[in-house]
Amino acid sequence: MGKTSLVRTWAKGVEDAAFLGGTLYADLNGFGALSPEDPEQILARFLKDLDVEAPTSTLDGLITTFRTATAGRAVLVVLDNARDSAQARPLLPGAGCSVVVTSRLRLESLIAREGARPLVLRPLARPEAVAMLSGSLGADRMRHAGHLVGEIAELVGGLPLALAVVAARLARHPADAVRSIRDALRETKTRLDALSLGREPDLDVRVALSYSHDGLTSAAAELWAVLALHPGPTISLDAAADLVGRTCTAEIADLVAAHLLDEPVYERYAMHDLVRDYGLELAGLLEPGRIEEVASAAFEYLLHHAWACDRALVPDRELPIPTPAKGEVAVPPSAQDAMSWLDAEYSTITAALRAAVESGADQYTWLLAMTQVTYQWRRSKFADADRYLREAAEAAGRVAGPADQAMVYRMLGGSRWNMKQYTLAEGAQRHAVRLSEQAGDERGLAYGHLGLATVYLARDEHPSAHAEFEKAHMLFRRLADETGEADALSGLARVALAEGEHDRAAQACSEARQRFAQVGDVNAEAAVLVVLGDVHADRGDLPRAAATYDVAISAYRSLTRRSHEARTLVRLAEVLRLDGRQDEQEQALRRARALYDELGDTAAFEQIDNALTKAQEAF
């Protein structure tokens, strides 16, 4: 949308310099209220403009005459609003001329057979969109309402036609009206109404989208409506097929060809917000109950696939998620595969979480949030975890029992501990302990004591930390829970290290590592190895500390836990410095710096960069 204006402006600017033979323009009416004009009529008009008389009125004769007349004349032919390649092909000029064809569709046949070079008109970036709107407001009104222009540009997603409509509205209204236009654009239900100039259909986004809709098959049009109901911002081909209950590759291709869907990544699709708004209007025409069915299917797909990934990351995690009606979702073969899937789907999952909160879907709110915690922690998205777990806690309070509520609060406490918000973390863990006691859930109670212990340890309250770890250890031993017992032993090792009890710390690390290895918990085993490396370093056994850190680093790398890998590399570099191994120290620092660069952790990157400079200067 906005193609016609762009092409006309461009053609006017280059005609005199590049196209001495002039410009021939035709609106093909491929999409719109008017019927397409016959190619014979357009060719006859072109020939008249060229002052050429056609010897015949047949289509083949007119094509031959037109191409002969234009050959070598440096004519620019603009064929606007083509329905398809077949409509444009008879109107192509002779050799030596240039032709621009605009269409709502990607004209694959012209690209393949005539060597046309496609150019997709993308939405304007924010600075260009703001500049366009600012020009319509003028300097005086920009002083009064300019602060609203940026938001307006974002609300229309930089779409050229939408910007043109808003610009026209701004030009004819006082500065006080800018806020009301902004407010109308904020609401999904009124956004398309605000992008219309009434009786001027060429400046009406809804009308423009209706022309695209009219060119679709009924199956593609229905898919547009269904995909608009998906929380977005992207959807995979597999998820789209699950949503409609059948293969929909052909319909997806139709929507992409019509530029109603983008494919930013192979087999992953995005829909512009205004296209989604029109799709939601189409969804209102679906059969009764279909909207609710689609919404449920979208939540189910994300929940069960996210849960499968979470089980790949933490095999012993338990959540009350029933087997889906369509059958069990396969657990990814490795933690790396699970993290890759979650990386691709994370923005969609968080959009679904917000949609679940907004619609009051409490069961999906708390369960979907819980499937994300491990991923969020491993990607250092602690603020996200805190945000969605707070919503999960409220939702679980309405639909889940006290044991499940306690689980949510433990994860909430862990997220706050990671953000060093120790007072809030302690409050969440104490609430979890109370809920577990209320439910008579000994395993949950044990994990609550673990959570409290980690808070005390972070605040250097070693006696309190030791007491809580011991409570957890005894409960896990009584439950014959090897993993939980290992978690408690790992905590006791950290307390012993903090108190300078190296032998006791090393023994606890050894026992914890053995148990984690038995259950295949690579992440927990890596964490224990870091503690054991700290023990060796504190003892002064630098070679052994370095070797232990190396094993932990390899484990974190296999799990794509980049932040933990980077932190352990920093520990390794310090041990190597003390051991006089300069080359290896610099190598470890460079690897840590590269990881922090990937993570976007500017402060850590600069800190490591300075350490690397000092290491190089020292020798």
ROVEXGU-383752 format. One record per residue (C-alpha): residue in three letters; x, y, z. Coordinates in steps of 0.001 Angstrom, whole numbers, padded with zeros to 6 digits. Last residue first. Layout:
("ala"; (X; Y; Z))
...
This chain:
("phe"; (053362; -008927; 030213))
("ala"; (051208; -006799; 032449))
("glu"; (050031; -004737; 029477))
("gln"; (048275; -007736; 027902))
("ala"; (046545; -008649; 031150))
("lys"; (045542; -005017; 031707))
("thr"; (043947; -004844; 028256))
("leu"; (042089; -008126; 028866))
("ala"; (040787; -006861; 032197))
("asn"; (039558; -003675; 030517))
("asp"; (037731; -005698; 027860))
("ile"; (036292; -007925; 030561))
("gln"; (034806; -004929; 032368))
("glu"; (033603; -003392; 029102))
("phe"; (031798; -006593; 028138))
("ala"; (030317; -006964; 031639))
("ala"; (028860; -003455; 031473))
("thr"; (027621; -003858; 027905))
("asp"; (025732; -007118; 028500))
("gly"; (024295; -007516; 024993))
("leu"; (024299; -011294; 025375))
("glu"; (026333; -011754; 022202))
("asp"; (028874; -009168; 023452))
("tyr"; (028953; -010929; 026815))
("leu"; (029819; -014142; 024985))
("ala"; (032587; -012507; 022945))
("arg"; (034102; -010996; 026108))
("ala"; (034073; -014386; 027835))
("arg"; (035877; -015974; 024886))
("arg"; (038431; -013166; 024845))
("leu"; (038944; -013513; 028597))
("ala"; (039559; -017272; 028323))
("gln"; (042098; -016753; 025510))
("glu"; (043847; -014028; 027491))
("gln"; (044218; -016360; 030500))
("glu"; (045447; -019203; 028280))
("asp"; (048174; -016980; 026880))
("gln"; (049097; -015654; 030345))
("arg"; (049470; -018910; 032239))
("gly"; (051169; -017478; 035346))
("asp"; (049146; -019579; 037815))
("leu"; (047532; -016474; 039323))
("arg"; (046526; -015370; 035856))
("leu"; (045196; -018854; 035024))
("val"; (043045; -018776; 038168))
("glu"; (041694; -015361; 037192))
("ala"; (040951; -016504; 033645))
("leu"; (039072; -019571; 034919))
("arg"; (036808; -017437; 037091))
("val"; (036114; -015184; 034088))
("leu"; (035419; -018274; 031979))
("thr"; (032934; -019381; 034647))
("arg"; (031037; -016114; 034292))
("ala"; (030990; -016428; 030496))
("glu"; (029733; -020030; 030565))
("his"; (027041; -019039; 033033))
("ser"; (025873; -016181; 030775))
("arg"; (026047; -018340; 027655))
("arg"; (023945; -021209; 028916))
("thr"; (023874; -022869; 025496))
("leu"; (023420; -026250; 027245))
("ser"; (026487; -027763; 025553))
("arg"; (028379; -024561; 026378))
("tyr"; (027416; -024877; 030036))
("ala"; (028844; -028406; 030121))
("ser"; (032080; -027374; 028407))
("ile"; (032490; -024514; 030892))
("ala"; (031977; -026874; 033843))
("val"; (034717; -029205; 032558))
("asp"; (037074; -026257; 032070))
("tyr"; (036324; -024969; 035577))
("thr"; (037508; -028269; 037014))
("ala"; (040764; -028198; 035011))
("ala"; (041436; -024618; 036116))
("ala"; (040824; -025477; 039791))
("arg"; (043130; -028494; 039540))
("pro"; (045901; -026373; 038058))
("leu"; (045360; -023673; 040749))
("asp"; (045486; -025790; 043897))
("gly"; (045676; -022696; 046141))
("arg"; (043056; -023935; 048615))
("asp"; (040680; -021158; 047536))
("ala"; (041225; -022185; 043919))
("his"; (040436; -025838; 044702))
("val"; (037247; -024841; 046550))
("asp"; (036229; -022436; 043774))
("gly"; (036637; -025241; 041249))
("leu"; (034382; -027392; 043433))
("val"; (031777; -024650; 043420))
("val"; (032027; -024410; 039623))
("leu"; (031773; -028201; 039411))
("val"; (028574; -028064; 041449))
("ala"; (027041; -025653; 038919))
("ala"; (028091; -027922; 036037))
("glu"; (026387; -030902; 037735))
("ala"; (023211; -028846; 038104))
("asn"; (023194; -028049; 034393))
("val"; (024047; -031570; 033298))
("asp"; (021189; -033181; 035227))
("gly"; (021589; -036764; 033963))
("val"; (019974; -038469; 036983))
("gln"; (023137; -040386; 037923))
("ala"; (025372; -037421; 037101))
("phe"; (023395; -035231; 039484))
("arg"; (023850; -037820; 042262))
("gln"; (027604; -038091; 041742))
("arg"; (027987; -034318; 041586))
("ala"; (026168; -033883; 044898))
("glu"; (028373; -036418; 046678))
("ser"; (031572; -034887; 045302))
("cys"; (030451; -031353; 046069))
("ala"; (029587; -032315; 049666))
("gln"; (033044; -033854; 050099))
("ala"; (034784; -030827; 048601))
("ala"; (032897; -028449; 050901))
("arg"; (033675; -030496; 054023))
("asp"; (037337; -030621; 053070))
("his"; (037455; -026892; 052301))
("glu"; (035792; -025566; 055471))
("gly"; (036621; -021883; 054845))
("glu"; (033199; -020630; 056055))
("ala"; (032185; -019548; 052552))
("leu"; (033347; -022919; 051254))
("ala"; (031216; -024727; 053846))
("val"; (028183; -022654; 052871))
("arg"; (028759; -023438; 049182))
("ala"; (029087; -027155; 049938))
("leu"; (025851; -027070; 051965))
("gly"; (024095; -025679; 048901))
("ser"; (025415; -028464; 046673))
("leu"; (024331; -030981; 049291))
("ala"; (020808; -029521; 049226))
("asp"; (020596; -029771; 045438))
("ala"; (021952; -033320; 045593))
("glu"; (019243; -034273; 048081))
("gly"; (016651; -032812; 045737))
("thr"; (017991; -034839; 042844))
("glu"; (018180; -038089; 044831))
("asp"; (014648; -037799; 046268))
("ala"; (014377; -040710; 048732))
("leu"; (011538; -038772; 050430))
("arg"; (013262; -039019; 053832))
("arg"; (016518; -037948; 052164))
("phe"; (014742; -034981; 050545))
("leu"; (013324; -033890; 053902))
("met"; (016672; -034204; 055667))
("his"; (018509; -032248; 052984))
("ala"; (015897; -029476; 052921))
("lys"; (016149; -028973; 056656))
("glu"; (019961; -029075; 056378))
("phe"; (019914; -026413; 053626))
("glu"; (017718; -024217; 055843))
("ala"; (020070; -024548; 058833))
("his"; (023173; -023894; 056754))
("ala"; (021648; -020726; 055256))
("ser"; (020686; -019446; 058703))
("pro"; (024205; -020094; 060002))
("his"; (025782; -018517; 056888))
("glu"; (023955; -015203; 056703))
("asp"; (026262; -013963; 053942))
("arg"; (023340; -012158; 052228))
("ala"; (023585; -014477; 049197))
("leu"; (023701; -017429; 051621))
("tyr"; (020487; -016296; 053285))
("val"; (018708; -016051; 049924))
("thr"; (020019; -019460; 048852))
("ala"; (018760; -020976; 052104))
("leu"; (015267; -019568; 051629))
("gly"; (015000; -021245; 048240))
("leu"; (016295; -024540; 049586))
("his"; (013756; -024378; 052412))
("gly"; (011023; -023900; 049812))
("tyr"; (012381; -026880; 047876))
("ala"; (011948; -029025; 050982))
("leu"; (008416; -027710; 051508))
("gly"; (007533; -028592; 047912))
("arg"; (008779; -032121; 048538))
("glu"; (006883; -032301; 051835))
("asp"; (003534; -031181; 050387))
("gly"; (001060; -031102; 053283))
("ala"; (-000928; -028504; 051329))
("gln"; (-000869; -025928; 054138))
("glu"; (002821; -026659; 054744))
("ser"; (003489; -026152; 051037))
("leu"; (001557; -022863; 051078))
("arg"; (003510; -021599; 054110))
("val"; (006840; -022559; 052503))
("ala"; (005882; -020782; 049255))
("his"; (005009; -017636; 051206))
("arg"; (008430; -017805; 052836))
("gln"; (010037; -018180; 049411))
("ala"; (008184; -015137; 047994))
("gly"; (009115; -012971; 050979))
("glu"; (012752; -014077; 050831))
("ala"; (012954; -013155; 047140))
("leu"; (011434; -009732; 047838))
("thr"; (014095; -009090; 050479))
("tyr"; (016824; -010520; 048268))
("gln"; (016237; -008460; 045159))
("lys"; (019585; -009584; 043732))
("met"; (018029; -010005; 040254))
("asn"; (018803; -013739; 040409))
("trp"; (017187; -013839; 043849))
("arg"; (014117; -012175; 042351))
("ser"; (013844; -014937; 039757))
("gly"; (014325; -017600; 042428))
("gly"; (011586; -016078; 044574))
("leu"; (009182; -016109; 041632))
("met"; (010117; -019723; 040946))
("arg"; (009372; -020603; 044559))
("tyr"; (006142; -018575; 044374))
("val"; (004959; -020586; 041367))
("met"; (005716; -023888; 043111))
("ala"; (003806; -022719; 046185))
("gln"; (000748; -022057; 044035))
("asp"; (000992; -025624; 042760))
("ala"; (000997; -026975; 046311))
("pro"; (-001785; -024566; 047385))
("gly"; (-004231; -025770; 044705))
("ala"; (-004736; -024067; 041361))
("val"; (-007545; -022014; 039781))
("arg"; (-007795; -018596; 041448))
("gly"; (-004458; -018396; 043264))
("ala"; (-002857; -019880; 040166))
("ala"; (-003951; -016799; 038205))
("glu"; (-002484; -014390; 040766))
("ala"; (000768; -016342; 040956))
("ala"; (000950; -016607; 037172))
("glu"; (000630; -012838; 036771))
("arg"; (003530; -012388; 039186))
("leu"; (005308; -015192; 037331))
("tyr"; (004980; -013233; 034090))
("arg"; (006733; -010134; 035355))
("asp"; (009369; -011920; 037459))
("ala"; (010328; -014198; 034578))
("asp"; (010579; -011224; 032239))
("ala"; (012827; -009425; 034731))
("phe"; (014973; -012553; 034986))
("lys"; (015618; -012919; 031271))
("ser"; (019161; -014223; 031869))
("arg"; (018854; -016675; 028938))
("arg"; (019229; -019678; 031233))
("trp"; (016833; -018108; 033707))
("gln"; (014251; -017394; 031027))
("tyr"; (014505; -020931; 029623))
("thr"; (014042; -022462; 033067))
("val"; (011109; -020157; 033804))
("gln"; (009236; -020560; 030524))
("thr"; (007106; -023637; 031262))
("met"; (005897; -021915; 034439))
("ala"; (004489; -018951; 032515))
("leu"; (002536; -021331; 030261))
("leu"; (001050; -023045; 033306))
("trp"; (000070; -019862; 035125))
("thr"; (-001560; -017988; 032299))
("tyr"; (-002957; -021055; 030526))
("gln"; (-005012; -021999; 033565))
("asp"; (-006010; -018395; 034221))
("ala"; (-007500; -017647; 030789))
("gly"; (-008822; -014234; 031887))
("ser"; (-008781; -012797; 028375))
("glu"; (-006165; -010138; 029156))
("val"; (-003972; -012546; 031119))
("ala"; (-004146; -015155; 028349))
("ala"; (-003370; -012523; 025709))
("arg"; (-000331; -011386; 027683))
("leu"; (000832; -014981; 027960))
("ala"; (000228; -015512; 024241))
("ala"; (002422; -012497; 023454))
("thr"; (005058; -014011; 025763))
("ile"; (004833; -017291; 023852))
("thr"; (005095; -015554; 020474))
("ser"; (008169; -013564; 021522))
("tyr"; (009729; -016781; 022840))
("glu"; (009017; -018964; 019813))
("ala"; (012361; -018895; 018007))
("asp"; (014481; -018875; 021169))
("leu"; (012222; -021565; 022647))
("trp"; (012871; -023842; 019694))
("ser"; (016628; -023222; 019933))
("met"; (016599; -023841; 023692))
("ala"; (014892; -027201; 023196))
("asp"; (017338; -028238; 020486))
("gln"; (020251; -027298; 022764))
("ala"; (018722; -029268; 025641))
("ser"; (018718; -032346; 023432))
("pro"; (016380; -034760; 021649))
("pro"; (013363; -032431; 021830))
("val"; (010451; -033979; 023783))
("ala"; (007784; -035276; 021413))
("val"; (004319; -033801; 021818))
("glu"; (001849; -036357; 023155))
("gly"; (-001353; -036848; 021191))
("lys"; (-003928; -034641; 019471))
("ala"; (-006095; -034511; 022622))
("pro"; (-003147; -033118; 024556))
("thr"; (-001740; -035099; 027505))
("pro"; (-002626; -033255; 030702))
("ile"; (-000466; -030474; 032182))
("pro"; (-000279; -030599; 035985))
("leu"; (003420; -029618; 036082))
("glu"; (006352; -031771; 037186))
("arg"; (010012; -031014; 036451))
("asp"; (012197; -034164; 036631))
("pro"; (013580; -033848; 033090))
("val"; (014643; -030194; 033471))
("leu"; (015853; -028879; 030077))
("ala"; (014222; -031538; 027894))
("arg"; (011159; -031325; 030137))
("asp"; (011008; -027592; 029481))
("cys"; (011057; -028253; 025744))
("ala"; (008071; -030597; 025978))
("trp"; (006269; -028017; 028135))
("ala"; (006890; -025339; 025508))
("his"; (005426; -027645; 022846))
("his"; (002427; -028440; 025038))
("leu"; (001694; -024846; 026039))
("leu"; (002295; -023323; 022610))
("tyr"; (-000033; -025710; 020802))
("glu"; (-002694; -025570; 023514))
("phe"; (-002753; -021753; 023613))
("ala"; (-003189; -021509; 019827))
("ala"; (-005844; -024259; 019810))
("ser"; (-007811; -022496; 022560))
("ala"; (-007818; -019221; 020622))
("val"; (-008864; -021038; 017445))
("glu"; (-011776; -022801; 019157))
("glu"; (-012942; -019598; 020831))
("ile"; (-013014; -017836; 017459))
("arg"; (-014759; -020797; 015812))
("gly"; (-017625; -020894; 018296))
("pro"; (-020168; -019481; 015859))
("glu"; (-019039; -019690; 012201))
("leu"; (-016524; -017095; 011049))
("leu"; (-017727; -013605; 010113))
("gly"; (-016175; -011915; 013144))
("ala"; (-012880; -013399; 012034))
("leu"; (-013028; -011123; 008986))
("glu"; (-012980; -008090; 011277))
("leu"; (-010035; -009676; 013069))
("gly"; (-008298; -010043; 009709))
("tyr"; (-008750; -006317; 009113))
("asp"; (-006964; -005604; 012387))
("arg"; (-004292; -008197; 011556))
("val"; (-003525; -006431; 008271))
("leu"; (-003222; -003240; 010295))
("asp"; (-000846; -004937; 012754))
("his"; (001377; -006345; 010003))
("met"; (001411; -010150; 009971))
("ala"; (004511; -012270; 010552))
("tyr"; (005390; -015735; 009273))
("arg"; (007926; -018435; 010077))
("glu"; (008607; -021061; 007388))
("tyr"; (012045; -019596; 006621))
("val"; (012579; -016450; 008680))
("pro"; (011175; -012988; 007992))
("glu"; (008324; -014510; 005957))
("asp"; (005863; -011641; 005640))
("leu"; (002108; -012128; 005435))
("leu"; (-000519; -010021; 003684))
("his"; (001979; -009340; 000928))
("ala"; (-000373; -010947; -001638))
("ala"; (002300; -013535; -002448))
("val"; (002707; -014197; 001288))
("leu"; (-001043; -014705; 001654))
("asp"; (-001150; -017058; -001339))
("ala"; (001870; -019008; -000057))
("ile"; (000143; -019459; 003307))
("glu"; (-002921; -020763; 001452))
("ala"; (-000793; -023303; -000446))
("thr"; (001053; -024469; 002687))
("cys"; (-002143; -024978; 004682))
("thr"; (-001920; -028590; 005819))
("arg"; (-004831; -029328; 008114))
("gly"; (-006284; -028636; 011573))
("val"; (-006554; -024876; 011152))
("leu"; (-004379; -024005; 014163))
("asp"; (-002177; -027064; 013836))
("ala"; (-001310; -026052; 010276))
("ala"; (-000457; -022560; 011469))
("ala"; (001699; -023996; 014262))
("asp"; (003667; -026138; 011792))
("leu"; (004159; -023185; 009436))
("ser"; (005544; -021170; 012329))
("ile"; (003796; -018111; 013735))
("thr"; (005071; -014618; 014395))
("pro"; (003963; -011616; 016447))
("gly"; (001634; -013295; 017158))
("pro"; (-001370; -013869; 019466))
("his"; (-003193; -015938; 016816))
("leu"; (-006631; -014493; 016035))
("ala"; (-005298; -012770; 012902))
("leu"; (-004069; -016178; 011757))
("val"; (-007656; -017446; 011700))
("ala"; (-008989; -014499; 009685))
("trp"; (-006193; -014741; 007117))
("leu"; (-006734; -018514; 006979))
("glu"; (-010374; -017889; 006042))
("ala"; (-009293; -015631; 003180))
("ala"; (-006804; -018262; 001996))
("ala"; (-009520; -020941; 001972))
("ser"; (-012011; -018650; 000193))
("thr"; (-009446; -017953; -002522))
("leu"; (-007971; -014491; -002424))
("gly"; (-008349; -011512; -004764))
("asp"; (-011291; -010008; -002898))
("his"; (-009217; -009915; 000287))
("ser"; (-006554; -007777; -001384))
("tyr"; (-009269; -005332; -002499))
("ser"; (-010671; -005369; 001053))
("leu"; (-007246; -004353; 002345))
("ala"; (-007318; -001198; 000231))
("val"; (-010857; -000426; 001395))
("arg"; (-009814; -000800; 005050))
("val"; (-006777; 001431; 004479))
("asp"; (-008845; 004271; 003002))
("leu"; (-007163; 006999; 000961))
("asp"; (-007958; 005646; -002522))
("pro"; (-011528; 005153; -001316))
("glu"; (-012098; 008916; -000890))
("arg"; (-015628; 009197; 000485))
("gly"; (-014607; 008925; 004126))
("leu"; (-010971; 009835; 004615))
("ser"; (-010118; 006540; 006299))
("leu"; (-007419; 005443; 008688))
("ala"; (-009317; 006387; 011862))
("asp"; (-011955; 003785; 011052))
("leu"; (-009149; 001230; 010669))
("arg"; (-007934; 001964; 014189))
("thr"; (-011333; 002017; 015894))
("lys"; (-011656; -001570; 017150))
("thr"; (-007912; -002033; 017653))
("glu"; (-007720; 001016; 019911))
("arg"; (-004533; 003083; 019924))
("leu"; (-005312; 004616; 016531))
("ala"; (-008383; 006357; 017936))
("asp"; (-006280; 007860; 020741))
("arg"; (-003680; 009186; 018292))
("ile"; (-006362; 010821; 016158))
("ser"; (-007845; 012372; 019325))
("arg"; (-004385; 013654; 020302))
("val"; (-003800; 015233; 016888))
("ala"; (-007124; 017106; 017044))
("asp"; (-005723; 019885; 019251))
("ala"; (-003203; 020772; 016523))
("pro"; (-006003; 021834; 014213))
("his"; (-007283; 019540; 011465))
("arg"; (-006829; 019637; 007682))
("ala"; (-003168; 018669; 007439))
("leu"; (-003435; 016100; 010236))
("arg"; (-006114; 014195; 008362))
("ala"; (-004058; 014171; 005151))
("ala"; (-000971; 013032; 007059))
("val"; (-002992; 010292; 008753))
("val"; (-004191; 009032; 005369))
("ala"; (-000688; 009210; 003884))
("leu"; (000760; 007415; 006901))
("ala"; (-001791; 004648; 006454))
("leu"; (-000875; 004383; 002772))
("pro"; (002845; 004221; 003590))
("leu"; (002597; 001623; 006393))
("gly"; (005026; 002747; 009097))
("gly"; (003420; 000449; 011653))
("val"; (000268; 002539; 011947))
("leu"; (000661; 002718; 015739))
("glu"; (004403; 003349; 015417))
("ala"; (003950; 006499; 013316))
("ile"; (001247; 007703; 015718))
("glu"; (003605; 007157; 018661))
("gly"; (006306; 009246; 017014))
("val"; (003860; 012011; 016113))
("leu"; (002547; 012561; 019635))
("his"; (005473; 014705; 020864))
("gly"; (004979; 016974; 017841))
("ala"; (001640; 018224; 019136))
("his"; (002188; 021855; 020173))
("arg"; (005587; 022650; 018619))
("met"; (004732; 020445; 015651))
("arg"; (001657; 022639; 015120))
("asp"; (003853; 025654; 014370))
("ala"; (006449; 023810; 012279))
("gly"; (004016; 022104; 009924))
("leu"; (001739; 019201; 010680))
("ser"; (001979; 017593; 007252))
("gly"; (005769; 017771; 007176))
("ser"; (005903; 016224; 010625))
("leu"; (003915; 013238; 009380))
("met"; (006455; 012391; 006676))
("ala"; (009409; 013040; 008982))
("val"; (007894; 010760; 011624))
("ala"; (007528; 007964; 009060))
("glu"; (011112; 008429; 007887))
("pro"; (012456; 008325; 011473))
("arg"; (010256; 005306; 012408))
("ala"; (011241; 003097; 009486))
("leu"; (008816; 003095; 006590))
("pro"; (006864; -000060; 005857))
("arg"; (008396; -002146; 003082))
("leu"; (007761; -001775; -000636))
("val"; (009069; -005011; -002125))
("leu"; (011229; -004624; -005215))
("pro"; (011269; -007538; -007638))
("arg"; (013622; -007581; -010642))
("ala"; (011869; -008724; -013799))
("gly"; (013744; -011353; -015814))
("glu"; (010954; -011819; -018351))
("arg"; (010203; -015475; -017666))
("ala"; (010976; -016001; -013961))
("ile"; (010341; -012534; -012580))
("leu"; (007341; -011927; -014821))
("ser"; (005931; -015312; -013761))
("glu"; (006527; -014618; -010072))
("leu"; (004505; -011421; -009981))
("arg"; (004554; -010929; -006197))
("leu"; (001028; -009738; -005594))
("arg"; (-000387; -006382; -004547))
("ser"; (000896; -005068; -007834))
("thr"; (003122; -002433; -009379))
("val"; (004804; -002886; -012762))
("val"; (007668; -000616; -013765))
("val"; (008898; -000804; -017360))
("ser"; (012090; 000358; -018981))
("cys"; (012752; 000684; -022690))
("gly"; (015695; -000450; -024823))
("ala"; (013906; -003483; -026236))
("gly"; (010172; -003152; -026847))
("pro"; (007435; -002385; -024344))
("leu"; (005505; -004738; -022020))
("leu"; (001730; -004287; -022295))
("pro"; (000871; -007857; -023308))
("arg"; (002642; -009136; -020102))
("ala"; (000830; -006981; -017527))
("gln"; (-002471; -008859; -017292))
("ala"; (-000759; -012269; -017466))
("ser"; (001625; -011324; -014660))
("asp"; (-001221; -010752; -012198))
("arg"; (-003825; -008229; -011112))
("ala"; (-001650; -005266; -012006))
("asn"; (-002068; -002097; -009959))
("asp"; (000081; 000282; -012026))
("leu"; (001776; -000411; -015336))
("val"; (004342; 002360; -015739))
("val"; (006142; 002389; -019094))
("leu"; (009335; 004449; -019336))
("val"; (010422; 005090; -022926))
("ala"; (014073; 005079; -023978))
("arg"; (013168; 004973; -027711))
("gly"; (015179; 001869; -028714))
("ala"; (012113; -000267; -029327))
("thr"; (008957; 001681; -028473))
("ala"; (007265; 001572; -031892))
("thr"; (008214; -002056; -032538))
("arg"; (006900; -003125; -029147))
("phe"; (003655; -001244; -029658))
("thr"; (003113; -002540; -033212))
("thr"; (003723; -006140; -032189))
("ile"; (001401; -005904; -029180))
("leu"; (-001297; -004199; -031267))
("gly"; (-001136; -006936; -033909))
("asp"; (-001349; -009699; -031325))
("leu"; (-004337; -008006; -029676))
("thr"; (-006184; -007509; -032953))
("ser"; (-006881; -003905; -034012))
("thr"; (-004622; -003899; -037062))
("pro"; (-002333; -001446; -038884))
("ala"; (-001819; 000517; -035657))
("glu"; (-001178; 004230; -036110))
("val"; (001682; 005685; -034079))
("asp"; (001586; 009144; -032506))
("leu"; (003277; 007797; -029346))
("asp"; (000287; 008889; -027241))
("lys"; (-001964; 007215; -029848))
("leu"; (000086; 004047; -029542))
("phe"; (-000326; 004059; -025751))
("arg"; (-004094; 004598; -026103))
("ala"; (-004418; 001690; -028520))
("leu"; (-002337; -000461; -026187))
("ile"; (-004600; 000370; -023233))
("gln"; (-007763; -000354; -025199))
("glu"; (-006407; -003659; -026545))
("pro"; (-005297; -004654; -023019))
("asp"; (-008950; -004525; -021885))
("glu"; (-009504; -002296; -018840))
("pro"; (-009867; -004000; -015480))
("ser"; (-013277; -003529; -013818))
("leu"; (-013512; -000704; -011291))
("ala"; (-013914; -001249; -007528))
("gly"; (-010313; -002166; -006919))
("phe"; (-007534; -004630; -007623))
("gly"; (-006274; -005226; -011152))
("asn"; (-007396; -001750; -012091))
("leu"; (-004712; -001651; -014821))
("asp"; (-003883; 001992; -014148))
("ala"; (-001822; 002933; -017182))
("tyr"; (001138; 005285; -017576))
("leu"; (003380; 005967; -020569))
("thr"; (006429; 008089; -019834))
("gly"; (008622; 010035; -022247))
("gly"; (011085; 009052; -024995))
("leu"; (013848; 010951; -023201))
("phe"; (013635; 008602; -020271))
("ala"; (016635; 009117; -017992))
("ala"; (016967; 012836; -017263))
("asp"; (013521; 014185; -018084))
("glu"; (011619; 011244; -016624))
("val"; (013609; 010771; -013411))
("gly"; (011660; 012860; -010879))
("lys"; (008242; 012332; -012385))
("ala"; (008776; 008582; -012439))
("trp"; (009789; 008560; -008767))
("thr"; (006741; 010517; -007631))
("arg"; (004416; 008357; -009712))
("val"; (006043; 005174; -008446))
("leu"; (005810; 006172; -004779))
("ser"; (002211; 007367; -005011))
("thr"; (001143; 004167; -006742))
("lys"; (002978; 001871; -004318))
("gly"; (001462; 003307; -001139))
("met"; (000000; 000000; 000000))
